[in-house]
């Protein structure tokens, strides 16, 4: 890995079938151990049940209020400054229960790869 400064651009945001918006901040083969994405969930929206087969994930809540469900834990409210730790192969989803967008960083180790994603609602990879 080389020393680098990556300029962020929210113009690269895209909508996913998971029902949230994603901006990839850092996800490169040059840095395979970690990826960082900014996720945005609109008010009233629940992302679909999914899991990552190989990567562990952390949600670092930037702003907003959500109800997160992971594995067999009871649903729990999360807000600014909270960190949600999600092991690999652990089902997950989050609901925006606030009036503003729910924003969080999704940090994956190793880095997120499309083949690692499993949609648990439709069965699609």
Phi, psi and omega in degrees: 000135179256152175297130186209149169240120181258124179280124179282149178214111179290349176293345180271007180297140177222153180270139181248158174298345178288351178081035173215168178259139182233138169237114178287117179267324179204112178202097188215147175297340177288344180222068190290349186276349186201146169226153179228127176230148172264124179252143178227123180243125182290156179305136178081356183267140173246128176291160181282154174299131179204172173212163172251127188288326186240327186273144167270148185228149173231134171260120174253107186287122180270314179199158180098182182228132181226168172240114184255142177234122178224135179053229181258007179291151174295147177305141182221140178285139178228154179208188185313127178092348179283151176235129178252123182257124185236110178294159174302147178066021180252123182294150185203152169195162180219143179243133173278111181259006180261185180264347179246168176304143172266120181243134176208157172271133174254110184250120184245138173227124349296180187303151179294134174230142183305322181294344181279342186277135174230118176281121183267356180267319182253348181083002180278147177282000000 
